Amino acid sequence: MSDDRLIVALDVPNAVQGLELAKTLGDTVSFYKIGLGMLTGGGLALANELKQEQGKRIFLDMKLFDIGATVEAAVRGLAQFDLDFLTVHGDPHVVRAAREGAAGSDMKILAVTILTSLDRADLDACMIRDGALPDLVAERAARALEAGADGVIASPHEAALIRALPEATDRLIVTPGVRPTGSDKGDQKRIATPRSAVDAGADHIVVGRPVWQAKSPADAARSIVDELR
């Protein structure tokens, strides 16, 4: 039995492999993330196939960032695919434009705070202002939610801080950087287990490699669902 708190990231090269993985996972998984890396490999076609033909929920992780008019136009175009979640960068002008583009659809706009692959040293290299990373994440989340985001993307380490914000009432928190106990952390730097992420306030967790690189992806997904429950 599936649990839509688990979102499996289809971080495979193309739509054919994505469909094969979804077939392998079957009813164990009901929610999939399709990211930027799949875009030129048939990602939108895969999203449509999984949504319309298989009844799956779809999180399109594009992390859009541009001037307002361009973001609004891009989101309006994507809204026609009947997707569930779409990510944009959490800058307020981007969020406001995305909300305009999504008007009239059920697609949720999720704002990226700070990527879970980054730490304070990375922020210094990007010339991001001084401050503790959790505090910056919480501030960016509050501003994005004030601008109209339906939720935010944040590491499990900041989920509790964000959930405590007044602006986060009835909003979604989606956490990548989740690794089941014993999994390799890969390129993620701010990670947590599935249960601890949900306990910290996450509504959904995103897991990729620990599922699709497993000897039995379906068993790996079932193990995560069992942990969530």
C-alpha positions in Angstrom: 0.0 0.0 0.0 1.3 3.4 -0.9 1.6 6.5 1.2 1.7 9.8 -0.7 3.9 11.4 2.0 6.7 9.5 0.1 7.6 11.2 -3.2 10.1 9.1 -5.2 12.5 11.2 -7.4 12.7 9.7 -10.9 16.3 10.9 -11.3 16.9 8.6 -14.3 18.1 9.7 -17.7 14.9 9.5 -19.7 11.2 8.8 -19.8 11.6 5.2 -20.9 13.7 4.4 -17.8 11.3 6.4 -15.7 8.3 4.4 -16.9 10.2 1.1 -16.2 11.0 2.2 -12.7 7.4 3.3 -12.1 6.2 -0.1 -13.4 8.7 -1.9 -11.0 7.4 0.2 -8.1 3.7 -0.4 -9.0 1.2 0.4 -6.3 3.9 0.9 -3.7 4.4 4.5 -4.8 1.7 7.0 -5.7 3.7 10.3 -6.0 6.7 11.0 -8.2 9.1 13.9 -8.7 10.4 14.7 -12.1 13.3 17.1 -12.2 15.2 19.4 -14.5 17.7 16.6 -15.5 14.8 14.7 -17.1 13.5 17.7 -19.0 15.3 16.9 -22.3 14.7 13.2 -21.8 10.9 13.4 -22.1 10.1 14.6 -18.6 6.9 16.3 -19.5 5.7 13.4 -21.5 6.5 11.1 -18.6 4.7 13.4 -16.2 1.6 13.3 -18.4 1.7 9.5 -18.8 2.0 8.9 -15.1 -0.7 11.4 -14.2 -3.3 10.8 -16.9 -2.8 7.1 -17.6 -1.7 5.7 -14.2 -3.3 8.1 -11.8 -0.1 9.1 -10.0 0.6 12.4 -8.4 3.3 14.5 -10.0 5.8 17.0 -8.5 7.6 18.9 -11.3 10.9 20.1 -9.8 12.0 22.9 -12.2 13.2 25.5 -9.7 12.1 28.3 -12.0 13.9 31.7 -11.7 13.6 34.6 -14.1 11.9 38.0 -14.4 8.3 38.0 -13.3 6.7 38.0 -16.8 8.8 35.0 -17.9 8.0 33.0 -14.8 4.3 33.7 -15.1 4.3 32.6 -18.7 6.2 29.4 -18.0 4.0 28.4 -15.0 0.8 29.1 -17.0 2.1 26.7 -19.7 3.0 24.0 -17.2 -0.4 24.4 -15.4 -2.1 22.9 -18.4 -0.5 19.5 -17.6 -2.6 19.1 -14.4 0.4 18.7 -12.2 0.3 18.6 -8.4 3.5 20.5 -7.3 5.8 22.9 -9.1 9.0 24.4 -7.7 10.2 28.0 -8.2 13.0 29.9 -6.4 11.7 31.5 -3.2 12.4 35.1 -4.1 9.1 37.0 -3.5 8.9 38.4 -7.1 9.3 34.9 -8.5 6.6 33.4 -6.2 4.1 36.2 -6.9 4.6 35.7 -10.7 4.2 31.9 -10.3 1.0 32.3 -8.4 -0.4 34.4 -11.2 0.6 31.8 -13.7 -1.0 29.0 -11.7 -4.3 30.9 -11.2 -7.3 28.8 -12.1 -5.4 25.5 -11.6 -4.9 23.1 -8.7 -1.1 23.1 -9.1 0.7 24.0 -5.8 3.6 26.4 -6.0 6.5 25.4 -3.8 9.3 27.8 -3.0 12.9 26.7 -2.8 14.6 28.2 0.2 18.3 27.0 0.2 19.3 23.9 -1.7 19.9 20.9 0.6 23.3 20.3 -1.2 24.6 23.6 0.2 26.2 24.5 3.5 27.5 27.8 4.9 30.8 27.5 3.0 28.8 27.2 -0.3 26.8 30.3 0.6 29.9 32.3 1.3 31.2 31.3 -2.2 28.0 32.5 -3.7 28.3 35.8 -1.7 25.1 35.1 0.2 24.9 37.4 3.3 26.3 36.3 6.7 24.1 34.4 9.1 23.4 30.9 10.3 22.0 28.7 7.5 18.8 27.7 9.5 18.0 31.3 10.2 18.4 32.2 6.5 16.2 29.3 5.4 13.5 30.3 7.9 13.6 33.9 6.7 13.4 33.0 3.1 10.6 30.6 3.8 8.6 33.3 5.6 9.0 35.8 2.8 8.0 33.2 0.1 4.9 32.2 2.1 4.0 35.9 2.5 4.3 36.2 -1.2 1.7 33.5 -1.8 3.6 30.2 -2.0 1.6 27.1 -1.2 4.6 25.6 0.6 8.3 25.4 0.7 11.1 23.1 -0.1 13.6 22.8 2.8 16.0 20.3 4.4 14.7 18.2 7.3 17.0 20.2 9.6 14.9 23.4 9.0 11.5 21.8 8.9 10.7 22.4 12.5 11.8 26.0 12.3 9.6 26.6 9.3 6.6 24.7 10.8 6.7 27.1 13.8 6.4 30.2 11.6 3.0 31.9 11.7 3.2 32.1 7.9 3.4 28.3 7.6 0.0 27.6 9.0 -1.8 25.3 6.6 1.1 25.4 4.1 3.2 22.5 2.8 6.7 21.6 3.8 8.5 19.2 1.4 11.9 17.8 2.4 14.5 16.4 0.0 17.8 15.3 1.6 16.0 12.3 3.2 18.0 9.1 3.6 16.7 5.9 5.1 18.9 4.6 7.9 22.1 3.1 6.6 21.9 4.8 3.1 24.8 6.7 1.5 24.2 10.5 1.8 25.5 11.1 -1.8 25.8 14.8 -2.5 23.4 15.9 0.2 24.8 17.7 3.2 21.7 18.4 5.4 20.0 15.0 5.7 17.7 13.1 8.0 15.7 9.8 8.1 12.1 9.7 6.8 10.6 9.4 10.3 12.6 12.3 11.8 11.7 14.5 8.8 8.0 13.9 9.3 8.3 14.3 13.0 10.0 17.7 12.4 7.0 18.9 10.4 7.4 17.7 6.8 4.3 16.9 4.9 6.2 15.0 2.2 9.6 13.6 1.9 11.6 13.1 -1.4 13.7 10.0 -1.8 15.6 9.1 -5.0 18.7 7.0 -5.1 18.0 4.9 -2.0 14.9 3.6 -3.8 16.0 3.3 -7.5 19.5 2.1 -6.8 18.3 -0.6 -4.4 18.4 -4.2 -5.5 14.6 -4.2 -5.0 13.2 -0.7 -5.5 9.7 -1.8 -4.4 11.1 -3.3 -1.2 13.1 -0.1 -0.5 10.0 2.0 -1.0 7.9 -0.3 1.2 10.5 0.0 4.0 10.3 3.8 3.9 6.5 3.7 4.0 6.7 1.3 7.0 9.0 3.8 8.7 6.7 6.7 8.1 3.8 4.8 9.7 
